[in-house]
Each structure stands twice: as structure tokens, then as C-alpha cells.
Amino acid sequence: MSDGSLTQEEIDALLQGSASLDLGGKGATPSTASTVTAAQRTQFEGILQKTVASQASNLSMLVTKTANFGPLKVDVIPKEKLFQALEDQLVQISMPFSEGLSGEHLYILPESLAVSIAGLMMGQEGVELNEAALSALQEAIGQIAGPVLTALGDSLRSTVMTEPPTATRIPKDALSVASDTLVVVTYPIMIEGEMPADMLEVFTADEVIAILSKATPASPSVSPKASPTVGQSSGFMQPSTGSALAGFPGTSGGGMASPFQGMPLGGTPPMTAPNVQSVQFPSLQPGPPPAEHGNISLLMDVYMEMTVELGRTRKLIKEILGMGEGTIIELDKLAGEPVDILVNHKLIAKGEVVVIDENFGVRVTEIVSPMERMKDLT
């Protein structure tokens, strides 16, 4: 990755809007029953603006180049106006809400931006938007959407989740949006060495209204408590001797008893001393030790997950995305080597694979000693 510095041309592109999408500006509010007010639009924009840095960081890690997001923009428009502003060919990534919210939620990428992101993730130039490239885009959008879902969940004080992303390359006429009134978030994206482009995130107006109606309001500021003044009762007694008032007329230091000596500032009678007594604890007598494993029977009917692991391996993302039917994956175990038996993902034994009727099974050949299991904790 580079040092992340931007040229003046790239900065100008981000500030002016990286693409030519014209959604009508912030003032374009459709005349429908489910509308979002200007104040709500500003509030929603503020929630999402906090996620821009995290989204850019996630995208930078995926494409191994510096990615910058310009200031986002929120528009409330009819879906017909969205169709008019889009390019002829695009990639739609659908992520409908599954928990915390319900309804439509999708991302729209121009074909040029989709090709750039997929190509950088796969380490190839000029990739076609085939199944492997669309899988890469699904992974990218899943990572980009993470900070947004977290921010929405924080606002609602609940968990917000979506279905797994599904990417489709379509002409704009085939874009599937059921709602008539949409809230469209425009993210200007600048990836190092690539042409700037806009990514769109689409919500329905009803969803945004539901989010903002349930959003936690900001906590009111608490003003500090005023200090007590003369004439008000305070919890402190004015000292009678050796105080800073000693030597002034009317104090004990001046030879005369102060009329306020021993009284609180408010003029109320002095507080009586509390009755303090020491606490008496009974002596502890040694008792019989508890029965060993006396409560183990309480856990006998608790299920635990047991798995048998044939082997493991590590692959690069581009290798995983390039897998298809017939791909052979080499594992880290030799043929005939014992398989691992795990309980709740913790290795407890080893064994050999057998066939029981028509099912696979495993015969335990070795129990892992407690000392070997303890090594995993160090």
C-alpha cells in the first residue's frame, strides 16, 4: 500500500463529487405519505457519517490499496428518479434486514467501480464480472456494511443484522426496488490509482423513519451542583479553634468566644455525634470439606458439541474465490494419520475413521493427556 497521500486532483474529485449522479439534492423530497423531514434526514446523515472512516479502512484492507470516502450525501427521492440517474449497467448487492429492522436494503455499484474492487481483491486486471468476481464483491460489501449495521444498532440499542449479501450484474431497468419512496446514501469513493466513483446505499423511507423514531436521544447535560452559601445548611461544621479565622475579632484567637463557634454555616444547632460501635464477628470453626464432585450430576444431561476434524489448511482470498466444482484442497494431515476429536472446539482425543453400516464413525485410539491440553493455554 502507498503512504495514503492524495493528489490535489483526487482531493478535488472527492470534494466535488466523484461521479455525475444527480439525485436532486437534499431538497428533493417526494410528496408522499411516508416522507422523511429535513431534520430527520440530517439526523440520519449524522449517524452514517460516523461510519465513513471505518468503511474506508475495511475497503483498504480488502483491496490492499488506500481507499478514501468523501463526505456522504443523503437524498429522499422517488424510485423513478433513482432509475434515471443510474448508469445502464450496474451491480446490485441485496442485503435485506433480518433482525432489528425489516425491509429492503441494498447497495448499487456502477460497473466500473465493481470491476475495480473485484480486480484488486482477486489480484487481476480487467476482470469480468463472473461468479468469482461477484463473490468478491459480496465479501467487500459485507465488510463495508458492518460499521453501518453497528451504528444503526447503537442508535436503536439492539442488534441489527441483514441476510448474506447477494450480488447481481443487471441493466438498470432490471433493478428490483419495491418501495416507491427511497432514502439514498451516496458515498464518493476514491481508490488509489483508480477512477473515482459513487457507491449508493438504498433504504426505504419507512425504514429510516422507524430507525429515527426509536433512536436513543442524546443525554441532557447535567449542570454542576451549586456550592452552599451563607444562610443555607451545609454538611460541614465551622472549626472552633486553630482555624483560618484565628486572630480576628470575635474568634477564639482574639480572646473572645465566637457566637458562631460550633454551629454550621446555616445557623442550625450542631449535629450530635453518631454512636459508633465495633463489629463483633463470630469465630470461624473448621467444618467438614465439601463432598468432592458432589454436584457433577447436575451437568449430566447437558449437551456438548463433538466434532471430528480431518485436517486444516490456509488459503488466500483469491484462491478461495477461484474455487469451483472439482477443486482439490490439500490438508495438513497425512493419509492414515489419526483424526482429531474435539469437544466444544477443544482437542480431547484422536481416532481413526470407520464405517458403521452406511454412516461414518470414529474409533478412539488415544486420549489427549491433561498436560497436552494445558499447553494450548500457555
Helices and strands as residue ranges (DSSP letters): H 8-16, H 38-49, H 52-63, E 67-69, E 73-78, H 79-85, E 89-94, E 97-99, E 105-110, H 111-122, H 131-156, E 161-162, E 166-171, G 172-174, E 181-191, E 197-204, H 205-214, G 252-254, G 296-299, E 306-309, H 317-321, E 339-343, E 346-356, E 359-367, H 370-375
